Amino acid sequence: MPQLKVLRTGLTLLTLPIVTLPLASQAWALDVEVKGISGAPADNIVDILSELEPDSQATRERLDGVVRQRAEQALQAFGYYGATLATHYPDKDNARVVIDVKPGERTRITKVDAELEGDARQDDAFTKVMADNPLKVGDPLVHSRYDGFKSRLSTLALERGYFDARFSQQRIEVRPWEESARIYLELDSGTRYRFGHVHFRGSQIEPERLRNLVPFAPGDPYIAGDLATLNQNLGQTDWFRGVAVRPRVNEDTPSFAPSLWWQEATGRDTTADTSRVLGGPGLRAARELTDSQPKIVPVDVEVTPADRHQFEVGIGYATDVGPRTQFSWTMPWLNRYGHSLTNSLYLSSPEQRFSGEYTIPLANPLRDSYHLRYGLESVDNEDTKSFESSVQLARHWEFANGWSQDLYWQTTYEDFTQADQDDAVLLLYPGISWSRTRKRNPTFPSWGDRQQLTLEWSDPAWGSDARFVRTTFSTQWIRMLGSENRFLWRLGGGAMATDTFDKVPPSLRFFAGGDQSIRGYGYESLSPENADGELLGGQQMLTGSLEYQRHLSGNFWGASFIDSGNAFDDWWPNTLKTGAGLGIRWISPVGPIRFDIAHPFDDEEDSWRLHFSIGPEF
């Protein structure tokens, strides 16, 4: 009578039963050569038998029994149930074995009965997984595909709150005489659990502020990803130095896929024997008595407040400004409403700046806030000398599509000398800006882009000393071609319409040149000039750059680039200044370090210029 093999769980590729034989205590490992079959089945035989080590005290007959048994199991994992094996041991010490395989006909799937029961039948995520079932009639039987499909269902059940899920059927019927296999797999998901209330512990911030960061409401279907989003939202506020989000699942609810996560969430010992669990119709009948009540998962969130005072010191160097240092003092939370304050002091040879920002978060702290920004700045560079003080009140929005918007009113007093122009002006002007930054791998992005657009309007009608409409824009892109080629493209500029240009201070005029503008020229050394050749600043500016980087070795990349642009008064400029060159990029532990040598094509007095800077492109 033909023998029917019923497998309750599929064999894996490598994790097969270990056969215990009364041989010497020392384990075995062999040098294995497989003939007659190649590819994954042959590799599986080698992987399993390579765990054996030769033992001179073991007889060849006993060794051969283990070798044959494990080789057969390795072949069955790929559907070869009728294979015949011939073994040969060339060495006397049995250290090497040659296995000649006649695989025979491969077992193929003749029936797949995969079903869902319970709430998962109406869940689109499960519908998609079932539609992508890798077990197809006519395909060879590969046990890893069966195990992988089961694992996908198990994982999805945990991720989507089916904590009572059980496989009411899970077996493979192999009929070796027919080279056929029938697969029966039924997941009874039971009732889907729903989120309960979120309980916060250890927070110094008003609970209502924190609840606005919760991406779900009580009664919503459970999704594990929503807990990760909650954890991320709380971390992004900078109010806490530690966040722990834990779902509190009913302690009398067992898990069909024991894990450390489940044990932590429920306090249960997942090593207990679960073999006596009801299956099939019996399980469903028992559940009908309890499934009328909703299954609720409350969520416990424990946070640790961030340090109230945080200090940071940075030291760097760039060709544009020489040595530079920055000191910052941040208070991430000032009160129970989550207000914050940051002050920073920046020092370099041409520029010294003190600035600060007071932030008042609104209903959604990550999306809506007010900002009070203030600063003092002194500049002495080229033909520019100025001292500026400013205050800005802004309303900030963060949108779901990644864009942010600032609507602001700025007050600036600036006492300046620009070439042969001297003045002290008070400017009052509203503005609006939009920006978005996206990148992967913040230190050295392999993909990213940044967009920015700003509009500002000043007029004597409300007491400002100058009349102008001013706009600036920039777009930067980083893309990779393969893993060795990196491209950077940048375009930026600005324009101003004014009939009181002499009242516009240097901080709002346009200059070009430098590490982040047109390499080959000095920092802000390009603009319209007066009769004496002194820089006046421009009413318009346009700059662009194209750079190609090639991976050299380790953390080193080579670069070639071309930059072009200028600052000017009449649209379009008479000439564009162009520089090109080569460079090296080192991805250091403190960030990318860039060294460039650039040639300005129309400056005979300064035919080469070195540029050195630290930090990411954006």
Helices and strands as residue ranges (DSSP letters): E 5-7, E 31-35, H 40-49, H 60-76, E 84-88, E 96-102, E 108-117, G 119-122, H 124-131, H 143-159, E 166-175, G 176-178, E 180-188, E 194-201, H 207-211, H 224-236, E 240-247, H 260-266, H 280-288, E 296-305, E 310-318, E 322-331, E 340-348, E 351-361, E 368-381, E 384-398, E 404-418, E 421-440, E 447-458, G 460-462, E 468-481, E 485-498, G 501-503, G 506-508, E 540-553, E 556-568, E 577-588, E 591-600, E 609-614
